[in-house]
Amino acid sequence: MRLLKDVNIDFLGKRKIAAVSSGVVILAGLLSLLIKGGPALAIDFTGGTLAQIRFSTPVDVGEIRDRLLDYGFNRPSIQQFGSEEEIIVRVPVEQISEDFTDQLLAALQDLPLTEDNPRRLESVGPKIGGELRGKVLKSVLFALLGILIYISLRFDRYYALGAVAALAHDVLITLGVFSILNLELDLAIVAAFLTIVGYSLNDTIVVFDRIRENVKIHRKSDFFATVNRSVNQTLNRTIITSFTTFIVVFVLYLIGGEVIKYFAFALIVGVLVGTYSSIYVASPLMASLEVRAQARSGK
């Protein structure tokens, strides 16, 4: 199946514009993270207690917050969950106690609670939360290191640097979007980040394979022209793969429910950014490094 035929877009000719655009988006995300003191972490990483409460009629989040404050809960976080009749209550780790559920339901006893409350109750201690943060950071760093080694062996170090730069680009932009939208990061979102890394890498490797083939065929051609030709030749595959993947994760976002909504949202951002980076980040950066290396060696 071919949607595009005889495509000849000068992708590398626009590499400087793409670099500036990516830099602006990444900078906006980093500024958001700096202003907010880092990403908004869920109780998976900070520790605390989460309770999902359902009511028989719509309730006002502000009223519930006031009730909890009056009842002695410190810094409660309340948000609607899927409908106006259901909420998520989060409290910091220092308020974890054996009678937390009784205290919470007592604070809300005058409201139209359903009989099956709490519908969900999760607690994470501060030590476990800290350990999870450390393990998540290590998993991401080891994944990037493994990719760097693998591509260095399969291609060369300039291909590897281009691929890892594209992966870091994708993760930073997705993280920045979550920060700007004030969305929490939990273990599911971290899993989405690692999925994005794998998806983006697969797309990049396909382009790199075509570049390596064309370099052997067109040895005397300008390297930038060869890379540009390779990106155009794989563009049809890139668009079809990205489009079909996007449809799946978009459907998950729409009808998958609140539990996986933001996991799907992270994948939506990752698919779009990953497709862009394989064309405008990995390939141009690799080509620039290769050309500079050739110039230094006098080839």
C-alpha positions as a printed NumPy array, in Angstrom:
array([[  0.   ,   0.   ,   0.   ],
       [  1.45 ,   3.313,  -1.093],
       [ -0.164,   6.613,  -0.225],
       [  2.712,   8.651,  -1.626],
       [  4.643,   8.165,  -4.845],
       [  7.767,   9.865,  -6.152],
       [  8.068,  12.113,  -3.098],
       [ 11.009,  14.51 ,  -3.055],
       [ 10.658,  16.806,  -0.05 ],
       [ 13.759,  18.673,   1.108],
       [ 13.537,  17.635,   4.758],
       [ 17.189,  18.291,   5.544],
       [ 17.006,  21.716,   3.955],
       [ 14.602,  22.661,   6.725],
       [ 16.693,  21.138,   9.512],
       [ 17.604,  24.529,  11.044],
       [ 13.962,  25.606,  11.221],
       [ 13.091,  22.232,  12.766],
       [ 15.928,  22.572,  15.295],
       [ 14.698,  26.002,  16.39 ],
       [ 11.104,  24.759,  16.628],
       [ 12.119,  21.766,  18.73 ],
       [ 14.298,  23.971,  20.929],
       [ 11.418,  26.368,  21.608],
       [  9.027,  23.557,  22.559],
       [ 11.602,  21.834,  24.787],
       [ 12.517,  25.145,  26.436],
       [  8.846,  25.868,  27.171],
       [  8.534,  22.472,  28.853],
       [ 11.735,  22.914,  30.855],
       [ 10.627,  26.374,  32.02 ],
       [  7.317,  24.896,  33.136],
       [  9.149,  22.178,  35.064],
       [ 11.469,  24.78 ,  36.62 ],
       [  8.631,  27.076,  37.665],
       [  6.636,  24.195,  39.154],
       [  9.646,  22.633,  40.854],
       [  9.576,  19.499,  38.728],
       [  6.844,  17.279,  37.31 ],
       [  3.638,  16.638,  39.212],
       [  4.241,  13.208,  40.724],
       [  1.456,  10.833,  41.666],
       [  1.419,   8.983,  44.974],
       [  3.318,   6.14 ,  43.244],
       [  6.435,   8.298,  43.682],
       [  5.646,  10.707,  46.52 ],
       [  3.785,   8.411,  48.864],
       [  0.283,   9.046,  50.144],
       [ -3.233,   7.691,  50.037],
       [ -5.741,   7.738,  47.195],
       [ -9.446,   7.015,  47.53 ],
       [-12.061,   6.847,  44.796],
       [-15.483,   7.936,  46.046],
       [-18.813,   7.741,  44.235],
       [-21.986,   9.748,  44.937],
       [-25.535,   9.19 ,  43.74 ],
       [-25.815,  12.777,  42.468],
       [-23.307,  15.341,  41.153],
       [-21.23 ,  17.02 ,  43.869],
       [-19.183,  20.203,  44.086],
       [-15.42 ,  19.63 ,  44.368],
       [-14.955,  22.889,  46.296],
       [-17.504,  21.855,  48.911],
       [-15.794,  18.502,  49.394],
       [-12.412,  20.193,  49.79 ],
       [-13.829,  22.524,  52.46 ],
       [-15.374,  19.6  ,  54.325],
       [-12.09 ,  17.696,  54.368],
       [-10.155,  20.757,  55.547],
       [-12.662,  21.319,  58.345],
       [-12.33 ,  17.676,  59.322],
       [ -8.551,  17.975,  59.755],
       [ -7.217,  16.734,  56.412],
       [ -4.154,  18.723,  55.355],
       [ -3.641,  19.697,  51.683],
       [ -6.198,  17.29 ,  50.199],
       [ -6.26 ,  17.007,  46.411],
       [ -9.707,  16.397,  44.9  ],
       [-10.607,  15.925,  41.259],
       [-13.531,  14.523,  39.337],
       [-13.   ,  11.067,  37.876],
       [-14.944,  10.338,  34.71 ],
       [-18.21 ,  11.937,  35.824],
       [-19.572,  14.597,  38.181],
       [-20.701,  11.836,  40.575],
       [-17.248,  10.349,  41.115],
       [-14.108,  11.883,  42.622],
       [-10.528,  10.978,  43.505],
       [ -9.222,  12.154,  46.887],
       [ -5.463,  12.237,  47.506],
       [ -3.79 ,  13.101,  50.782],
       [ -0.043,  13.366,  51.585],
       [  1.924,  10.517,  53.049],
       [  1.938,  11.899,  56.583],
       [ -1.81 ,  11.4  ,  56.81 ],
       [ -1.775,   7.666,  56.182],
       [ -3.456,   5.954,  59.134],
       [ -5.363,   2.773,  59.845],
       [ -8.648,   4.649,  60.218],
       [ -8.197,   6.832,  57.13 ],
       [-11.233,   5.333,  55.372],
       [-13.481,   5.86 ,  58.395],
       [-12.309,   9.47 ,  58.755],
       [-12.864,  10.184,  55.063],
       [-16.358,   8.707,  54.974],
       [-17.24 ,  10.472,  58.214],
       [-16.245,  13.802,  56.676],
       [-18.532,  13.103,  53.712],
       [-21.385,  11.414,  55.586],
       [-23.935,  14.201,  54.919],
       [-23.439,  13.878,  51.154],
       [-25.283,  11.332,  48.946],
       [-22.661,   8.568,  49.087],
       [-23.331,   5.261,  47.356],
       [-22.983,   2.032,  49.337],
       [-19.843,   0.719,  47.622],
       [-17.362,   3.302,  48.967],
       [-14.498,   3.612,  48.715],
       [-14.512,   2.103,  45.235],
       [-10.707,   2.145,  45.213],
       [ -8.139,   2.675,  47.947],
       [ -4.365,   2.865,  47.389],
       [ -1.586,   3.718,  49.817],
       [  2.132,   4.097,  49.187],
       [  4.701,   4.805,  51.887],
       [  7.454,   7.425,  51.447],
       [ 10.238,   4.836,  51.32 ],
       [  8.568,   2.855,  48.53 ],
       [  7.819,   6.054,  46.627],
       [ 11.463,   7.112,  46.845],
       [ 12.654,   3.7  ,  45.68 ],
       [ 10.294,   3.808,  42.709],
       [ 11.602,   7.236,  41.665],
       [ 15.161,   5.913,  41.703],
       [ 14.277,   2.769,  39.76 ],
       [ 12.359,   4.725,  37.129],
       [ 15.29 ,   7.068,  36.544],
       [ 17.691,   4.135,  36.28 ],
       [ 15.423,   2.28 ,  33.852],
       [ 15.258,   5.265,  31.489],
       [ 19.017,   5.903,  31.652],
       [ 19.889,   2.216,  31.126],
       [ 17.468,   2.05 ,  28.188],
       [ 19.131,   5.037,  26.521],
       [ 22.612,   3.631,  27.232],
       [ 21.665,   0.251,  25.789],
       [ 20.286,   1.9  ,  22.675],
       [ 23.46 ,   3.969,  22.298],
       [ 25.625,   0.837,  22.47 ],
       [ 23.388,  -1.178,  20.143],
       [ 23.225,   1.425,  17.379],
       [ 26.942,   2.162,  17.709],
       [ 27.644,  -1.514,  17.001],
       [ 25.065,  -1.87 ,  14.243],
       [ 25.826,   1.427,  12.479],
       [ 28.371,   3.85 ,  13.975],
       [ 28.594,   6.367,  16.797],
       [ 27.098,   9.231,  14.778],
       [ 23.987,   7.214,  13.987],
       [ 23.797,   6.33 ,  17.679],
       [ 24.083,   9.95 ,  18.802],
       [ 21.359,  10.968,  16.342],
       [ 19.021,   8.231,  17.565],
       [ 19.561,   8.937,  21.275],
       [ 19.145,  12.681,  20.684],
       [ 15.802,  11.966,  18.995],
       [ 14.696,   9.752,  21.9  ],
       [ 15.675,  12.372,  24.483],
       [ 13.847,  14.952,  22.343],
       [ 10.656,  12.843,  22.397],
       [ 10.728,  12.212,  26.148],
       [ 11.491,  15.852,  26.994],
       [  8.66 ,  17.172,  24.841],
       [  6.156,  14.655,  26.232],
       [  7.287,  15.431,  29.784],
       [  7.014,  19.15 ,  29.045],
       [  3.458,  18.741,  27.727],
       [  2.48 ,  16.938,  30.934],
       [  4.048,  19.718,  33.002],
       [  2.361,  22.51 ,  31.043],
       [ -1.027,  20.77 ,  31.342],
       [ -0.323,  20.001,  35.016],
       [ -0.891,  16.267,  34.573],
       [  0.493,  13.819,  37.117],
       [  3.162,  11.241,  36.357],
       [  2.538,   7.744,  37.672],
       [  3.921,   4.318,  36.822],
       [  1.552,   3.976,  33.859],
       [  2.858,   7.215,  32.354],
       [  6.448,   6.049,  32.833],
       [  5.504,   2.863,  30.979],
       [  4.121,   5.107,  28.223],
       [  7.444,   6.991,  28.077],
       [  9.361,   3.743,  27.622],
       [  6.86 ,   2.674,  24.956],
       [  7.47 ,   5.983,  23.174],
       [ 11.215,   5.322,  23.256],
       [ 10.725,   1.919,  21.642],
       [  8.296,   3.207,  19.024],
       [ 10.458,   6.158,  18.044],
       [ 13.583,   3.996,  17.889],
       [ 11.906,   1.508,  15.561],
       [ 10.957,   4.302,  13.17 ],
       [ 14.471,   5.749,  13.304],
       [ 16.143,   2.374,  12.651],
       [ 14.048,   1.88 ,   9.508],
       [ 15.241,   5.242,   8.163],
       [ 18.843,   4.519,   9.152],
       [ 18.768,   1.137,   7.382],
       [ 17.645,   2.812,   4.18 ],
       [ 20.354,   5.47 ,   4.547],
       [ 23.025,   2.784,   4.926],
       [ 21.763,   0.971,   1.828],
       [ 21.725,   4.164,  -0.24 ],
       [ 25.19 ,   5.2  ,   0.925],
       [ 26.56 ,   1.948,  -0.563],
       [ 24.655,   2.492,  -3.817],
       [ 25.347,   6.219,  -4.217],
       [ 28.916,   6.422,  -2.918],
       [ 29.753,   9.566,  -4.89 ],
       [ 26.553,  11.452,  -4.078],
       [ 26.361,  14.264,  -1.559],
       [ 25.699,  12.714,   1.851],
       [ 22.892,  15.161,   2.729],
       [ 21.21 ,  14.342,  -0.6  ],
       [ 21.495,  10.617,   0.143],
       [ 19.971,  11.031,   3.592],
       [ 17.182,  13.184,   2.175],
       [ 16.495,  10.56 ,  -0.507],
       [ 16.319,   7.85 ,   2.16 ],
       [ 13.871,   9.787,   4.33 ],
       [ 11.613,  10.324,   1.316],
       [ 11.786,   6.648,   0.344],
       [ 10.655,   5.554,   3.829],
       [  8.093,   8.353,   4.227],
       [  5.196,   6.21 ,   2.975],
       [  5.954,   3.522,   5.546],
       [  6.413,   6.135,   8.282],
       [  3.062,   7.801,   7.618],
       [  1.084,   4.541,   7.416],
       [  2.653,   3.144,  10.604],
       [  2.2  ,   6.371,  12.55 ],
       [ -1.361,   6.891,  11.328],
       [ -2.547,   3.39 ,  12.254],
       [ -0.84 ,   3.588,  15.645],
       [ -2.346,   7.021,  16.252],
       [ -5.86 ,   5.72 ,  15.526],
       [ -5.476,   2.943,  18.11 ],
       [ -4.182,   5.162,  20.929],
       [ -6.701,   7.9  ,  20.094],
       [ -9.564,   5.415,  20.438],
       [ -8.086,   4.273,  23.756],
       [ -8.   ,   7.904,  24.871],
       [-11.643,   8.469,  23.931],
       [-13.296,   5.293,  25.225],
       [-10.656,   3.481,  27.274],
       [-11.801,   4.989,  30.56 ],
       [-10.126,   7.202,  33.122],
       [ -7.658,   4.554,  34.254],
       [ -5.729,   4.544,  30.95 ],
       [ -6.789,   7.947,  29.611],
       [ -3.514,   9.73 ,  30.336],
       [ -1.442,   6.69 ,  29.377],
       [ -3.111,   6.913,  25.954],
       [ -2.619,  10.677,  25.887],
       [  1.119,  10.256,  26.475],
       [  1.25 ,   7.788,  23.584],
       [ -0.639,  10.197,  21.318],
       [  1.955,  12.889,  21.995],
       [  4.766,  10.35 ,  21.67 ],
       [  3.591,   8.993,  18.296],
       [  3.346,  12.486,  16.818],
       [  6.653,  13.673,  18.249],
       [  8.41 ,  10.382,  17.492],
       [  7.403,  10.538,  13.832],
       [  8.648,  14.117,  13.638],
       [ 11.949,  13.365,  15.379],
       [ 12.871,  10.427,  13.152],
       [ 12.642,  12.794,  10.168],
       [ 13.779,  16.134,  11.552],
       [ 16.034,  15.242,  14.518],
       [ 17.731,  11.847,  14.198],
       [ 18.556,  11.919,  10.48 ],
       [ 19.683,  15.583,  10.191],
       [ 21.829,  15.385,  13.331],
       [ 23.451,  12.145,  12.209],
       [ 24.09 ,  13.589,   8.724],
       [ 25.652,  16.745,  10.147],
       [ 27.979,  14.731,  12.395],
       [ 28.959,  12.379,   9.567],
       [ 29.715,  15.25 ,   7.154],
       [ 31.837,  17.05 ,   9.759],
       [ 33.741,  13.836,  10.477],
       [ 34.368,  13.314,   6.769],
       [ 35.584,  16.9  ,   6.436],
       [ 38.004,  16.464,   9.324],
       [ 39.368,  13.225,   7.866],
       [ 39.719,  14.806,   4.405],
       [ 37.418,  12.339,   2.654]])
